[in-house]
Amino acid sequence: MNIKKPIGIVMGQGALPMLLANHLKKNNIPFVLFPIEGQASQEVVSKHLHEWILLTRVKETIRLLQGWDVNTLVLLGMCDALLWVF
């Protein structure tokens, strides 16, 4: 599989986002993490390319995705319910 553009992973809490990231890394598939502020672990995220995002800032997030040339996006992990209250 020859993927040139990075896959974007919007990540919340839990192990699932990192399972995908580790699989992609093992298979030399480029990716960028987009951890949700207040949800993802900074310790885990810091080991990979990443850009912190706020779900309430949609335009800013879209610009970040475009800046990394991401055209495939996966959303994985849990988020606290209060996160959706703006």
RAHUHU-V300237 format. One record per backbone hydrogen bond with DSSP energy under -0.5 kcal/mol. CO is the residue of the C=O (numbers start at 0). NH is the residue of the N-H. If there is no record, write none. Layout:
BEGIN
co = (CO/CO)
nh = (NH/NH)
END
This chain:
BEGIN
co = (0/1/2/5/5/6/7/7/8/8/9/10/12/14/15/16/17/18/19/20/21/22/23/24/27/29/31/32/33/34/34/35/35/40/41/43/44/48/52/53/55/56/57/58/59/60/61/62/63/64/65/67/71/73/73/75/77/79/80/81/83)
nh = (2/3/29/70/71/31/9/73/10/33/75/35/77/18/19/20/21/22/23/24/25/26/28/27/29/6/8/50/10/36/52/38/39/44/45/46/47/32/36/56/57/60/61/62/63/64/65/66/67/69/68/5/7/9/75/11/12/82/83/84/85)
END
